[in-house]
Amino acid sequence: MTETHSHKNDQLLKLATYASVTTALLLVGIKFTAWLATGSLSILASLIDSLMDVMASFINLMAIRYSLNPADDDHSFGHGKAEALAGLAQASFIAGSALILFMHGIERLKTPVPLQSLGLGLGIMVFSILATLILIAFQKYVIKRTNSTAIRADSLHYATDILTNVCTIIALLLTRFSWGQIMDPIFSMIIAMIIFHSAWKIGSEAIQLLMDQQLPLEKRELIQQIALGHQHVLGMHDLRTRQSGQIAIIQLHLDLDATLPLAQAHTIGKDVEKLIWKSFPGADVTIHQDPMPTSARMADIVDPGH
């Protein structure tokens, strides 16, 4: 990855976090207005969800700014895991909001409350969906460019917000009927379960990153294919991979002709490293060259899945 390309990605990450915080604050403001006007528990559910978004997005902002700091003496692999920590914190916030929403839903089922100003509430919820869609579209672009775990987690729960907002609109429409009063708390409880499911997915992914889970099998197979594609590489083994923020950490051993001069073996390693960078921009690649008799068979290569 060139320095200019890396700088552009860093700027995109920062811009995405600023956009997320700004959108979340806007949605909190208008949903608070809608809740005061209508008294809808479904809108309150959506409001609490947006409050969680504000806190989660702020954590994202701080974590990404920290994770973009270059490697130093105390953090030789950089600060990329700050993103995974942010994802885990988001999952905790989201799960907490889900519990609050569900408990409020149970209480409202016991004591139904008539709703007011439904037209205003519906208009605000439609606007919320449009604003969220614009943010998600931008986040998808940033994820494609940067492969950021924190932005992916942020985008996931904003995508969940679309579903919760739709549920809120349906609940408001149904409460126009006398039999529909019960639908407001029921839909708020449905929203709570959706939010909890989202938290589970975000938390699971963050934990796997913090536990140094290997890159997916298809990526490991691609690395093997790249390495073995070099004409002077006789084999590859001991492939170890993990993800740290935006950076893929890749370590492997190459089997080379034992009679090759040291300088040529070094050049081959650098060639393979550059080829890997083309498919994994910015990766931290460590290659060890092992001498191997030319009669060694390719069948001895260890499968990347092991």
C-alpha positions as CSV (number, residue, x, y, z in Angstrom):
1,M,0.0,0.0,0.0
2,T,1.5,3.4,-1.0
3,E,1.7,6.2,1.6
4,T,-0.8,8.3,-0.4
5,H,-3.3,5.4,-0.6
6,S,-2.9,4.7,3.1
7,H,-3.4,8.4,3.9
8,K,-6.6,8.5,1.8
9,N,-8.0,5.4,3.6
10,D,-7.2,7.0,7.0
11,Q,-9.0,10.1,6.0
12,L,-12.0,8.0,4.8
13,L,-12.1,6.3,8.2
14,K,-12.1,9.5,10.1
15,L,-14.8,11.0,7.8
16,A,-17.0,7.9,8.3
17,T,-16.8,8.2,12.1
18,Y,-17.6,11.9,12.0
19,A,-20.6,11.2,9.7
20,S,-21.8,8.4,12.0
21,V,-21.7,10.6,15.1
22,T,-23.4,13.5,13.3
23,T,-26.2,11.3,11.9
24,A,-26.7,9.7,15.3
25,L,-27.0,13.0,17.1
26,L,-29.5,14.3,14.4
27,L,-31.6,11.1,14.8
28,V,-31.6,11.4,18.6
29,G,-32.9,15.0,18.4
30,I,-35.8,14.3,16.0
31,K,-36.8,11.0,17.6
32,F,-36.9,12.7,21.0
33,T,-39.3,15.3,19.5
34,A,-41.4,12.5,18.0
35,W,-41.5,10.6,21.3
36,L,-42.6,13.7,23.3
37,A,-45.3,14.4,20.8
38,T,-46.7,10.8,20.4
39,G,-45.8,9.0,23.6
40,S,-45.1,5.9,21.5
41,L,-43.1,3.2,23.1
42,S,-41.9,2.1,19.7
43,I,-40.5,5.5,19.0
44,L,-38.9,5.5,22.5
45,A,-37.3,2.1,21.6
46,S,-35.9,3.7,18.4
47,L,-34.8,6.7,20.4
48,I,-32.9,4.5,22.9
49,D,-31.3,2.6,20.0
50,S,-30.1,6.0,18.5
51,L,-28.7,7.0,21.9
52,M,-26.8,3.8,21.9
53,D,-25.6,4.7,18.4
54,V,-24.3,8.0,19.7
55,M,-22.2,6.3,22.4
56,A,-21.1,3.5,20.1
57,S,-20.2,5.9,17.3
58,F,-18.2,8.1,19.7
59,I,-16.3,5.0,20.9
60,N,-15.7,4.2,17.3
61,L,-14.4,7.7,16.6
62,M,-11.9,7.5,19.5
63,A,-10.9,3.9,18.8
64,I,-10.2,4.5,15.1
65,R,-8.2,7.6,15.8
66,Y,-6.1,5.6,18.2
67,S,-5.8,2.5,15.9
68,L,-4.5,4.7,13.1
69,N,-1.5,5.7,15.2
70,P,1.7,4.1,13.7
71,A,3.5,1.2,15.4
72,D,5.8,2.2,18.2
73,D,8.2,0.6,20.6
74,D,5.5,-0.7,22.9
75,H,3.1,-1.8,20.0
76,S,5.2,-3.2,17.3
77,F,2.2,-4.5,15.3
78,G,0.4,-1.1,15.6
79,H,-2.8,-0.3,17.4
80,G,-5.3,-2.0,15.1
81,K,-7.0,-4.1,17.8
82,A,-8.5,-0.9,19.2
83,E,-11.1,-1.4,16.5
84,A,-12.0,-4.8,17.8
85,L,-12.3,-3.4,21.3
86,A,-14.6,-0.7,20.0
87,G,-16.8,-3.4,18.4
88,L,-17.0,-5.3,21.7
89,A,-18.0,-2.1,23.5
90,Q,-20.6,-1.5,20.9
91,A,-22.0,-5.0,21.4
92,S,-22.3,-4.3,25.1
93,F,-24.1,-1.0,24.7
94,I,-26.5,-2.5,22.1
95,A,-27.3,-5.6,24.3
96,G,-28.0,-3.3,27.2
97,S,-30.4,-1.2,25.2
98,A,-32.2,-4.3,24.0
99,L,-32.8,-5.4,27.6
100,I,-34.2,-1.9,28.5
101,L,-36.6,-2.0,25.5
102,F,-37.9,-5.4,26.3
103,M,-38.7,-4.5,29.9
104,H,-40.5,-1.3,28.8
105,G,-42.5,-3.4,26.3
106,I,-43.7,-5.8,29.1
107,E,-44.7,-2.8,31.3
108,R,-46.7,-1.2,28.5
109,L,-48.5,-4.4,27.7
110,K,-49.8,-4.3,31.3
111,T,-50.8,-0.6,31.1
112,P,-51.6,0.5,27.5
113,V,-51.3,4.2,26.7
114,P,-53.1,6.0,23.8
115,L,-50.8,7.7,21.3
116,Q,-50.9,11.3,20.0
117,S,-49.7,13.2,16.9
118,L,-49.2,10.0,14.9
119,G,-48.7,12.0,11.6
120,L,-45.7,13.8,13.1
121,G,-44.2,10.6,14.4
122,L,-44.6,8.8,11.0
123,G,-43.0,11.7,9.2
124,I,-40.0,11.8,11.5
125,M,-39.5,8.0,11.3
126,V,-39.5,8.1,7.4
127,F,-36.9,10.9,7.6
128,S,-34.9,8.8,10.0
129,I,-34.9,5.9,7.5
130,L,-33.7,8.1,4.6
131,A,-30.9,9.7,6.7
132,T,-29.7,6.2,7.8
133,L,-29.7,4.9,4.3
134,I,-27.5,7.7,3.1
135,L,-25.1,7.0,6.0
136,I,-25.0,3.2,5.3
137,A,-24.3,3.8,1.6
138,F,-21.2,5.9,2.6
139,Q,-20.1,3.4,5.2
140,K,-20.3,0.5,2.6
141,Y,-18.0,2.5,0.4
142,V,-15.5,3.1,3.2
143,I,-15.6,-0.6,4.2
144,K,-14.9,-1.6,0.6
145,R,-11.8,0.7,0.6
146,T,-10.5,0.1,4.1
147,N,-11.9,-3.3,5.4
148,S,-12.4,-1.6,8.8
149,T,-13.9,-3.8,11.5
150,A,-15.2,-0.9,13.5
151,I,-16.9,0.7,10.5
152,R,-18.4,-2.7,9.6
153,A,-19.8,-3.1,13.1
154,D,-21.1,0.5,13.0
155,S,-22.8,-0.1,9.6
156,L,-24.3,-3.3,10.8
157,H,-26.2,-1.7,13.7
158,Y,-27.3,1.2,11.5
159,A,-28.7,-1.4,9.0
160,T,-30.5,-2.9,12.0
161,D,-31.9,0.6,12.7
162,I,-33.6,0.5,9.3
163,L,-35.5,-2.6,10.4
164,T,-36.4,-1.1,13.8
165,N,-37.6,2.1,12.1
166,V,-39.8,0.1,9.8
167,C,-41.2,-1.8,12.7
168,T,-41.9,1.5,14.4
169,I,-43.8,2.9,11.4
170,I,-45.9,-0.3,11.2
171,A,-46.7,0.0,14.9
172,L,-47.7,3.6,14.5
173,L,-50.0,2.7,11.6
174,L,-51.6,-0.1,13.4
175,T,-52.3,2.0,16.5
176,R,-54.8,4.0,14.4
177,F,-57.2,1.1,15.0
178,S,-58.8,0.5,18.4
179,W,-57.4,-3.0,18.4
180,G,-53.9,-1.8,17.5
181,Q,-53.0,-0.2,20.8
182,I,-51.3,-3.4,21.9
183,M,-49.1,-3.4,18.8
184,D,-46.9,-0.5,20.0
185,P,-45.4,-2.5,23.0
186,I,-45.3,-5.7,21.0
187,F,-43.3,-4.1,18.2
188,S,-41.0,-2.5,20.7
189,M,-40.2,-6.0,22.1
190,I,-39.6,-7.3,18.6
191,I,-37.2,-4.4,18.1
192,A,-35.4,-5.3,21.3
193,M,-34.9,-8.9,20.1
194,I,-33.6,-7.6,16.7
195,I,-31.1,-5.3,18.5
196,F,-29.9,-8.2,20.8
197,H,-29.2,-10.4,17.8
198,S,-27.2,-7.6,16.2
199,A,-25.2,-7.2,19.4
200,W,-24.4,-10.9,19.4
201,K,-23.0,-10.8,15.9
202,I,-20.9,-7.7,16.5
203,G,-19.6,-9.1,19.8
204,S,-18.7,-12.5,18.3
205,E,-16.7,-10.9,15.4
206,A,-14.9,-8.6,17.8
207,I,-13.9,-11.5,20.1
208,Q,-12.6,-13.6,17.2
209,L,-10.4,-10.7,16.2
210,L,-9.1,-10.2,19.7
211,M,-8.4,-13.9,19.9
212,D,-6.3,-13.8,16.7
213,Q,-8.5,-16.0,14.6
214,Q,-6.9,-16.9,11.3
215,L,-7.9,-15.3,8.0
216,P,-10.8,-17.1,6.2
217,L,-9.7,-20.3,4.4
218,E,-10.3,-18.8,1.0
219,K,-7.8,-16.0,1.8
220,R,-5.2,-18.5,3.1
221,E,-5.6,-20.6,0.0
222,L,-5.1,-17.4,-2.1
223,I,-1.8,-16.7,-0.2
224,Q,-0.7,-20.3,-0.9
225,Q,-1.6,-19.9,-4.6
226,I,0.4,-16.7,-4.8
227,A,3.5,-18.1,-3.1
228,L,3.5,-21.4,-5.2
229,G,2.9,-19.4,-8.3
230,H,6.5,-18.1,-8.2
231,Q,8.7,-20.1,-10.5
232,H,11.5,-20.6,-8.0
233,V,9.3,-21.6,-5.0
234,L,9.3,-25.3,-4.4
235,G,6.9,-25.4,-1.5
236,M,5.2,-23.4,1.3
237,H,4.5,-24.3,4.9
238,D,3.8,-23.0,8.4
239,L,1.4,-20.3,7.2
240,R,0.1,-18.2,10.1
241,T,-2.4,-15.4,9.7
242,R,-4.5,-13.0,11.7
243,Q,-6.2,-9.6,11.3
244,S,-5.3,-6.4,13.3
245,G,-7.6,-3.6,12.4
246,Q,-7.2,-2.9,8.7
247,I,-3.9,-4.9,8.6
248,A,-3.6,-8.5,7.7
249,I,-0.6,-10.2,9.5
250,I,0.8,-13.0,7.3
251,Q,3.8,-15.3,8.2
252,L,5.0,-18.2,6.1
253,H,7.9,-20.3,5.1
254,L,9.1,-20.8,1.5
255,D,11.0,-23.9,0.4
256,L,13.7,-22.9,-2.1
257,D,16.5,-24.7,-3.9
258,A,19.2,-25.3,-1.3
259,T,21.9,-24.4,-3.9
260,L,20.6,-20.9,-4.5
261,P,22.8,-18.0,-3.5
262,L,21.6,-16.1,-0.3
263,A,21.1,-12.9,-2.3
264,Q,18.8,-14.7,-4.8
265,A,16.8,-16.4,-2.1
266,H,16.3,-13.0,-0.5
267,T,15.1,-11.5,-3.8
268,I,12.6,-14.4,-4.3
269,G,11.2,-13.7,-0.8
270,K,10.8,-10.1,-1.6
271,D,9.1,-10.9,-5.0
272,V,6.6,-13.2,-3.2
273,E,6.0,-10.4,-0.6
274,K,5.2,-7.9,-3.3
275,L,2.8,-10.3,-5.0
276,I,1.0,-10.9,-1.6
277,W,0.7,-7.1,-1.1
278,K,-1.2,-6.8,-4.4
279,S,-4.0,-9.0,-3.0
280,F,-3.6,-7.8,0.6
281,P,-2.7,-4.1,0.5
282,G,-0.9,-2.9,3.6
283,A,-0.4,-6.4,5.0
284,D,2.4,-7.1,7.4
285,V,4.2,-10.0,5.6
286,T,7.0,-12.0,7.2
287,I,8.7,-14.7,5.0
288,H,11.3,-17.2,6.0
289,Q,13.3,-19.0,3.3
290,D,14.1,-22.7,4.0
291,P,16.6,-24.7,1.9
292,M,15.1,-27.7,0.2
293,P,16.6,-30.4,-2.1
294,T,15.3,-29.9,-5.7
295,S,14.0,-33.5,-5.6
296,A,11.4,-32.7,-2.9
297,R,7.9,-33.3,-4.0
298,M,5.1,-30.7,-4.0
299,A,2.9,-33.3,-2.2
300,D,4.8,-32.5,1.0
301,I,3.3,-29.0,1.1
302,V,1.2,-28.5,4.2
303,D,-2.4,-27.5,3.5
304,P,-3.2,-23.8,4.5
305,G,-6.2,-25.0,6.4
306,H,-4.0,-26.7,9.0
